[in-house]
């Protein structure tokens, strides 16, 4: 057996081992990635003197590329939760839409805060509103849960303020400014697809609306921040990134544009968003010392994500050393499958082991050496590769995904109802999102 063939077998076994350890044995994701990376390095014949250095450098490089963004993003989420900003956005959207448009309102209620708030945290914060809307509009709770759950999930998988997309972007060296704009745009058709599909799956099932529980969130709370104020920590970072990207597209990189490029760097943009979040919190229930508390809580929330993502980068570096990625590109590159490869790999990994983040970072590690073979070794090609990975990491949220249980349990619905309406919606959402990405790539690559 050739060395590449042996390495290919070892890589496949490594991926199977990660899936088995995380989903069946319930071993920690970091422990699984570290053990498998070490075993793959030794099994593939990497010189012993190089093994530890590769593990350390790849872990550190990945951590350096993502740490500020994830910590500042987590801090924004903490501020939006503690200040009532997320509830303010949700309440305002619902009031504008009216009870007759409750379903559409719930879609945007998840989508907008979800740009910076992780999907599980966002759903927990907004679940009381979802139950209130279901009860007051007499709309099936599984349908409301699927719509809001999907709207949070689509941006979580695509937008690089979230760990999976950010890890993939770091591994593939994609332009974050372009990726932020493109990911938000491509998330919209995915959201619409899941919205209509959830309605089809709910139709004729006679699922019951929610019953209001004691302590459920009240949409008429008077002490929430103003809608315009609550939007600032979420929208301002996106505006700053957009301005920088637009100036770059127009070829304006020097002179007065340097200030906008500095502020539009994702790290600085999210730092500005975090400071705006702290300001929002100070005006609504905040106390002296909240800035320190926000950072501490953000670090606690971001810590596990940072460690897991950095471990994924470590695994990816070992895969690159084996040469399997180049071999994969050589086999599949001539088949003109391009973006289909990262999409399918991410979808298989997500469905098998449950974590969108692990699926995204592992897929990026596998395909990174093959970008040139797939015709994706350009600035836009790398952006589209990350988008394809994000679409694949949506397929599908089911019983091995912790987010599935957040949606199911915090909505007080049955597992079979959630599988039928929510899980199937995430599958359709991923397929439609990828179809739009693939279609757009035909004109832009």
C-alpha positions in Angstrom: 0.0 0.0 0.0 1.4 3.4 -0.9 2.0 6.0 1.7 -0.8 8.3 0.5 -3.3 5.3 0.5 -2.2 4.4 4.0 -2.5 8.0 5.1 -6.0 8.2 3.5 -7.1 5.2 5.5 -5.7 6.6 8.7 -7.5 10.0 8.1 -10.8 8.2 7.5 -10.3 6.1 10.6 -9.5 9.3 12.5 -12.7 11.0 11.5 -14.7 7.9 12.4 -12.8 7.8 15.8 -13.8 11.5 16.5 -17.4 10.7 15.7 -17.4 7.6 17.9 -15.6 9.2 20.8 -17.8 12.4 20.8 -21.2 10.8 20.1 -21.1 7.3 21.5 -18.5 7.4 24.3 -19.4 11.0 25.2 -15.7 11.8 25.5 -14.8 15.5 25.5 -14.4 17.1 22.1 -11.0 18.5 22.9 -9.8 15.2 24.3 -11.0 13.4 21.2 -9.4 15.9 18.8 -6.1 15.9 20.7 -5.9 12.1 21.0 -6.8 11.5 17.4 -4.4 14.2 16.2 -1.6 12.6 18.1 -2.4 9.1 16.9 -2.7 10.3 13.3 0.6 12.1 13.5 2.4 9.0 14.9 0.6 6.6 12.6 1.3 8.5 9.4 5.0 8.4 10.1 5.6 12.0 11.0 9.1 12.4 12.5 8.9 12.3 16.3 10.8 15.6 16.7 8.2 17.3 14.5 5.0 16.0 16.2 4.8 18.1 19.3 6.0 21.3 17.5 3.3 20.8 14.9 0.6 20.3 17.5 1.7 23.3 19.5 2.1 25.7 16.6 -1.1 24.8 14.9 -3.1 25.0 18.1 -1.6 28.5 18.9 -2.0 29.8 15.4 -5.7 28.9 15.2 -6.3 30.3 18.7 -4.6 33.6 17.7 -6.8 33.9 14.6 -10.1 33.5 16.4 -9.8 34.4 20.0 -10.6 38.1 20.0 -13.6 37.7 17.7 -15.2 35.0 19.7 -14.5 36.7 23.1 -15.9 40.0 21.9 -18.8 38.3 20.2 -19.6 36.4 23.5 -19.4 39.7 25.4 -22.0 41.3 23.1 -24.3 38.3 23.7 -23.9 38.7 27.5 -24.7 42.4 27.3 -27.7 41.8 25.0 -29.0 39.2 27.5 -28.4 41.1 30.7 -29.7 44.5 29.4 -32.8 43.0 27.8 -31.6 44.1 24.4 -32.5 40.8 22.7 -35.9 40.9 24.2 -36.4 44.5 23.1 -35.6 43.6 19.5 -38.0 40.6 19.7 -40.8 42.6 21.3 -40.5 45.4 18.8 -40.6 43.1 15.8 -43.6 41.3 17.2 -45.4 44.6 17.8 -44.7 45.8 14.3 -45.8 42.6 12.7 -48.9 42.0 14.8 -50.3 38.7 16.0 -51.6 37.9 12.6 -48.0 37.7 11.3 -46.6 35.9 14.3 -44.8 33.3 12.3 -42.9 35.8 10.1 -42.2 37.9 13.2 -40.6 34.9 14.9 -38.3 34.3 11.9 -36.8 37.8 12.1 -36.9 37.7 15.9 -34.3 34.9 15.8 -32.4 36.1 12.7 -31.4 39.6 13.9 -30.2 38.9 17.5 -28.7 35.6 16.1 -26.1 37.6 14.1 -24.1 38.0 17.3 -25.7 35.6 19.8 -25.0 31.9 19.7 -28.0 29.9 18.7 -28.4 27.9 21.9 -28.1 31.1 24.1 -30.4 33.0 21.8 -33.1 30.3 21.9 -32.9 30.1 25.7 -33.3 33.9 26.0 -36.2 34.1 23.5 -38.0 30.8 24.3 -40.4 32.6 26.7 -41.4 35.0 23.9 -41.9 32.0 21.5 -44.2 30.4 24.0 -46.1 33.7 24.6 -46.6 34.2 20.8 -47.7 30.6 20.3 -50.3 30.9 23.1 -51.6 34.3 22.1 -51.8 33.7 18.4 -53.0 30.1 18.9 -50.2 28.9 16.6 -48.7 25.4 16.9 -45.7 25.5 19.3 -43.7 23.0 17.2 -44.1 25.4 14.2 -43.1 28.5 16.2 -40.1 26.5 17.7 -38.9 25.4 14.3 -39.2 28.8 12.8 -37.3 30.6 15.5 -34.8 27.7 16.0 -34.0 27.7 12.3 -33.6 31.5 12.1 -31.0 31.4 14.9 -29.3 28.3 13.4 -28.9 29.6 9.9 -26.8 32.6 10.9 -25.0 30.5 13.5 -23.7 28.1 10.8 -22.9 30.8 8.2 -21.8 34.1 9.7 -18.2 34.2 11.0 -19.2 35.9 14.3 -19.9 32.3 15.2 -17.2 29.6 15.9 -17.8 27.1 13.1 -17.8 29.6 10.2 -14.9 31.6 11.8 -12.8 28.4 12.3 -13.4 27.5 8.7 -12.6 31.0 7.5 -9.3 31.0 9.5 -8.3 27.6 8.2 -9.0 28.6 4.6 -7.6 32.1 5.0 -10.9 33.6 3.7 -11.6 37.4 3.6 -13.7 37.9 6.7 -15.2 41.2 5.6 -16.5 39.7 2.3 -17.6 36.6 4.2 -19.7 38.5 6.7 -21.7 40.3 4.0 -22.1 37.2 1.8 -23.1 34.9 4.7 -25.8 37.3 5.8 -27.2 37.5 2.3 -27.2 33.7 1.7 -28.7 33.1 5.1 -31.9 34.8 3.9 -33.0 32.2 1.3 -32.1 29.5 3.8 -34.3 31.1 6.4 -37.2 31.5 3.9 -36.9 27.8 2.8 -37.0 26.6 6.4 -39.9 28.9 7.2 -42.2 27.5 4.4 -41.0 23.9 4.9 -41.9 24.1 8.6 -45.4 25.2 7.7 -45.8 22.2 5.4 -44.6 19.8 8.0 -46.9 21.3 10.6 -49.9 21.4 8.4 -52.7 18.9 9.3 -50.8 17.6 12.4 -53.1 19.4 15.0 -50.1 20.2 17.2 -51.2 22.3 20.2 -50.1 25.9 20.9 -48.1 26.6 24.0 -49.6 27.2 27.4 -48.3 30.2 29.2 -46.3 29.3 32.3 -45.6 31.2 35.5 -42.6 33.5 34.9 -42.8 33.5 31.1 -41.4 36.6 29.5 -43.9 39.4 29.2 -43.9 41.3 25.8 -45.2 44.4 27.5 -42.2 45.0 29.8 -41.6 48.7 30.1 -38.0 48.6 31.3 -36.5 47.2 28.1 -34.1 49.3 26.1 -35.3 51.2 23.1 -35.4 49.2 19.9 -33.0 51.6 18.2 -30.6 51.4 21.2 -30.8 47.6 21.3 -29.9 47.3 17.6 -26.6 49.2 18.0 -24.4 46.4 19.4 -25.7 44.0 16.8 -25.8 46.2 13.7 -22.9 48.6 14.1 -20.2 45.9 13.8 -21.8 44.8 10.5 -21.9 48.3 9.2 -18.2 48.9 10.0 -17.2 45.7 8.3 -19.4 46.5 5.3 -17.8 50.0 4.9 -14.3 48.5 5.0 -15.2 45.8 2.5 -16.9 48.4 0.1 -13.8 50.6 0.2 -11.6 47.7 -0.5 -13.8 46.7 -3.5 -13.5 50.3 -4.8 -9.7 50.1 -4.4 -9.6 52.7 -1.6 -7.0 51.3 0.8 -4.9 54.3 1.8 -5.3 57.8 3.0 -8.5 58.5 4.9 -9.8 55.0 4.2 -7.2 53.5 6.6 -9.4 54.6 9.6 -12.4 52.8 8.2 -10.3 49.7 7.4 -9.0 49.8 11.0 -12.5 50.1 12.5 -13.9 47.6 9.9 -11.5 44.9 10.9 -13.7 42.2 12.4 -11.7 42.3 15.7 -12.1 46.1 16.1 -15.7 46.0 14.8 -16.8 43.5 17.4 -14.8 45.4 20.1 -16.9 48.5 19.2 -20.0 46.4 19.4 -19.0 45.1 22.8 -18.4 48.6 24.1 -21.8 49.6 22.8 -23.3 46.6 24.6 -21.7 47.7 27.8 -23.1 51.1 27.3 -26.5 49.6 26.7 -26.2 47.5 29.9 -25.1 50.5 31.9 -28.3 52.3 30.9 -30.6 49.4 31.7 -29.9 47.7 35.1 -26.2 47.9 35.0 -24.0 48.6 38.0 -20.4 49.7 38.6 -18.0 47.0 37.6 -20.2 45.5 35.0 -17.5 45.8 32.3 -15.3 43.5 34.3 -18.2 41.0 34.9 -19.2 41.1 31.2 -15.6 40.2 30.1 -15.3 37.5 32.8 -18.6 35.9 31.7 -17.7 36.2 28.1 -14.3 34.5 28.7 -16.1 31.7 30.5 -18.5 31.2 27.7 -15.9 31.5 25.0 -13.3 29.3 26.6 -14.6 25.9 25.7 -15.3 27.1 22.1 -11.8 28.5 21.7 -10.2 25.3 23.0 -12.2 23.1 20.7 -11.7 25.3 17.7 -8.0 25.5 18.3 -7.9 21.7 18.7 -9.7 21.4 15.3 -7.0 23.6 13.8 -4.4 21.2 15.3 -6.2 18.2 13.7 -6.3 20.0 10.4 -2.6 20.7 10.5 -1.8 17.0 11.0 -4.1 16.1 8.1 -2.2 18.6 5.9 1.1 16.9 6.8 -0.2 13.6 5.6 -0.8 14.9 2.1 -4.3 13.4 2.0 -5.9 16.7 1.1 -3.9 17.1 -2.1 -4.6 13.5 -3.0 -8.4 14.1 -2.5 -8.2 17.1 -4.7 -6.4 15.1 -7.4 -9.0 12.5 -7.4 -12.1 14.7 -7.3 -10.8 17.9 -9.0 -11.4 16.7 -12.5 -14.9 15.8 -11.8 -15.9 19.5 -11.6 -17.5 19.0 -8.3 -15.9 22.1 -6.7 -18.1 23.3 -3.9 -20.0 20.1 -3.6 -17.1 18.4 -1.9 -16.9 20.6 1.2 -20.7 20.8 1.4 -21.1 17.0 1.4 -18.2 16.3 3.9 -19.6 18.9 6.3 -23.1 17.6 6.0 -22.0 14.0 6.7 -19.9 15.0 9.7 -22.7 17.2 11.1 -25.3 14.5 10.8 -23.0 11.8 12.2 -21.6 13.6 15.3 -24.0 16.5 15.9 -21.7 19.5 16.3 -21.8 22.1 13.5 -18.5 23.6 14.8 -16.6 20.3 14.7 -18.1 19.6 11.2 -17.0 22.9 9.9 -13.5 23.0 11.2 -12.8 19.3 10.3 -14.1 19.9 6.8 -11.9 23.0 6.3 -8.9 21.0 7.5 -9.6 18.3 5.0 -10.1 20.5 1.9 -7.6 23.2 2.6 -4.8 21.7 0.7 -7.1 21.0 -2.3 -8.5 24.5 -2.9 -6.4 25.1 -6.1 -7.5 21.7 -7.5 -11.1 22.6 -6.9 -10.7 26.0 -8.5 -11.3 27.7 -5.2 -7.8 29.1 -4.6 -8.8 32.8 -5.0 -10.2 35.4 -2.7 -13.8 34.7 -3.7 -13.2 31.0 -4.1 -12.2 30.8 -0.4 -15.2 32.8 0.7 -17.5 30.4 -1.3 -15.7 27.4 0.1 -16.5 28.6 3.7 -20.1 29.3 2.7 -20.5 25.8 1.3 -19.1 24.3 4.5 -21.5 26.4 6.5 -24.4 25.2 4.5 -23.3 21.6 5.0 -23.0 22.1 8.8 -26.7 22.8 9.0 -27.6 19.3 7.9 -29.2 18.2 10.0 -29.9 19.1 13.7 -31.4 16.0 15.3 -31.1 13.9 18.5 -27.2 14.0 18.7 -27.1 17.8 18.5 -27.3 19.7 21.8 -29.1 22.5 20.1 -31.9 20.2 19.0 -32.6 19.5 22.7 -32.4 23.2 23.6 -35.2 23.8 21.0 -37.2 20.8 22.1 -37.0 21.1 25.8 -37.3 24.9 26.1 -40.4 24.7 23.9 -42.0 21.9 25.9 -42.7 19.9 22.8 -42.3 16.2 22.0 -39.1 14.8 20.4 -41.1 13.3 17.4 -42.7 16.7 16.8 -39.3 18.4 16.9 -37.8 15.9 14.5 -40.7 16.3 12.0 -40.8 20.0 11.9 -37.5 21.4 13.2 -35.0 18.8 12.1 -36.5 18.5 8.6 -36.4 22.3 8.3 -32.7 22.4 9.0 -32.1 19.8 6.3 -34.1 21.8 3.7 -32.4 25.0 4.9 -29.0 23.6 4.3 -29.8 22.2 0.8 -31.5 25.4 -0.4 -28.7 27.6 1.1 -26.1 25.5 -0.7 -28.1 25.6 -4.0 -28.1 29.4 -3.9 -24.4 29.5 -3.1 -23.6 27.1 -5.9 -25.8 29.1 -8.4 -24.1 32.4 -7.4 -20.6 30.8 -7.7 -21.3 30.2 -11.4 -21.3 33.9 -12.0 -18.7 35.0 -9.5 -15.9 32.4 -9.7 
